[in-house]
Every structure is written in structure tokens, then in C-alpha cells.
Amino acid sequence: MSAQSEAVAQHEASILAGGEPSNQRMESLEARIHYKFCNPLLLAEALTHPSLAYETQGPHFDNQRLEFLGDAVLQLVLTRELFIAFPDLDEGTMTKLRSQLVSRPALQKYALRIDLGAYLLMGKGEAASGGRERASTLADAVEALVGAMYLDGDLGAASKFVLSLCEPELQQMDVDPDQLNPKGQLQELLQAASSGNPNYTIVSQDGPDHCKVFVSEVQWRGQLLGRGTGQSKRLAEAAAAKDALSAPFVVAIREALAQQKDTRRPASLVKAGEQLVQK
């Protein structure tokens, strides 16, 4: 038996014997999620699978109620993030994006990132049948953990955790042209004029950890094209790119490409780019 498996077994044995979850294991998970619970019983409840009560044949809480709450919190946090990040998207498109972020496979992926299955309290039969890796179990546990964090802290604490957990998927949406990503649009237009990618820099950040405001600037070949703010670095960069899309030079590139209906680099655009940098 591995050290991790032995720790899980000891953790569950204490529950079956009527004790409380191991403080050491609680602290291990808290370190992974970068959040310290004021009420550790909420964390214990979030980690408790319904099979544990069935196996002990006695009254015991499980994570189903917290799962219900966490589902709503998760939807709210990601809905707000999509609403701010993609101001040009319609309701239907944002709904599809949100569905991808909260689908069972996505939630399972989030759980695996923090090894959540290893911390779950469940019956021996459930664990033996692969419960710690089961997609539905992991998805429910993620939602329960979000719900527990919301009750223990506030929406800001839950939001910070959710956005950190979903960051790779949110970043992927940023680089997908089909999601109307301003950073992708700007890069495509500039590369049509000349070589070189736009460079983004976070020039300032202000506010408490749960509500920071970032300021980003985007430059191309030494020329400042746009500036934007957001509650994450990603949102600030997207805002800067959107601002740059209205810069006169970028607008000229867009119009020239529309007239020529060709994505190749027209010589006139290359020359215009070189003249802009020289000024």
C-alpha cells in the first residue's frame, strides 16, 4: 500500500470509528487549493461521499447539499467571467461556453488537477470499485468543495478558487478565433501587415487579493497600440487588445484586407507598418 493510500485508509478509519477527519490531511488539501477553512467541518462535509453513511449504517452527513449549492456558485462565477471577457458574444454562445466549463468531463479534469479523489471519504466498497476516479463522483466533489468555500468565506473566496482551477480552459478560449477573441484578432491583423507578434505587459495592479484590478498595455514593434483593465491579467490583456483593434493603423489594416479579400501580406500594408514604426 502506498503512503498516500495508507493515509486515506487511516483518515476513513477515524470516520468509521466516530472520530473526525485527520487535521494533517485537511491541511494537505488546503495547501493544494490555497485556502484555509475557518470551519473544518464544512470541508469534511464536502469530502464525504454518500456511500460512507450507507456503510456505517448510521446518521452521517454527505456532500450532496453542498454539491447543490456549489453548482449554483460555479455557474455564477463562470457566467460573470464570460460576460466580462467576451462583451461581443450573444447569450446563446456564452451559454455554450459555460456548458463546456461546467460539464462532467471538465469538472473531473478540475478534480484531477488537485488530486481531489485521494481526499474523499467513502465506503470501502465504493473505493474498491474505482470511486475515487469516477467522473460523476469527482464532479460532485468539486461542486461541493466550491459550495463549502462559499459558506466558509464568501463569493470572492469561491470565485478566486474557481477561476484559478479553470484558468487553462479559460486561456484556451482566449486563443480560439471562433470565440471572438480580441487577442487572436489583433495578432492576425498585425501579422497580415508585417512580421512580429504583439507584446503584452502588465503595467500596474491594485486592490486586495480577492478583487485586484490589473492594467495591461499592448505594443507592436515598439508602438503602443492599446491599454485595458480587468480583474485578472487575462481580462486586462483582452481589454488592451480590444482597445488596440480601434487604433487607426489596425483599422486601416482591417479595411485593406476587407477590400482585397486576401489574408496574404499586401505590400502596401507592410510599407504602412514600417512607416508607422519609424514615426
Secondary structure as GFF3:
##gff-version 3
##sequence-region A 1 279
A	DSSP	alpha_helix	3	16	.	.	.	ID=ss1
A	DSSP	alpha_helix	23	33	.	.	.	ID=ss2
A	DSSP	alpha_helix	40	46	.	.	.	ID=ss3
A	DSSP	alpha_helix	51	56	.	.	.	ID=ss4
A	DSSP	alpha_helix	64	85	.	.	.	ID=ss5
A	DSSP	alpha_helix	91	101	.	.	.	ID=ss6
A	DSSP	alpha_helix	104	113	.	.	.	ID=ss7
A	DSSP	three_ten_helix	116	119	.	.	.	ID=ss8
A	DSSP	alpha_helix	124	128	.	.	.	ID=ss9
A	DSSP	alpha_helix	135	152	.	.	.	ID=ss10
A	DSSP	alpha_helix	155	165	.	.	.	ID=ss11
A	DSSP	alpha_helix	167	174	.	.	.	ID=ss12
A	DSSP	three_ten_helix	177	179	.	.	.	ID=ss13
A	DSSP	alpha_helix	182	193	.	.	.	ID=ss14
A	DSSP	beta_strand	199	206	.	.	.	ID=ss15
A	DSSP	three_ten_helix	209	211	.	.	.	ID=ss16
A	DSSP	beta_strand	213	220	.	.	.	ID=ss17
A	DSSP	beta_strand	223	230	.	.	.	ID=ss18
A	DSSP	alpha_helix	233	244	.	.	.	ID=ss19
A	DSSP	alpha_helix	248	260	.	.	.	ID=ss20
A	DSSP	alpha_helix	267	278	.	.	.	ID=ss21
###
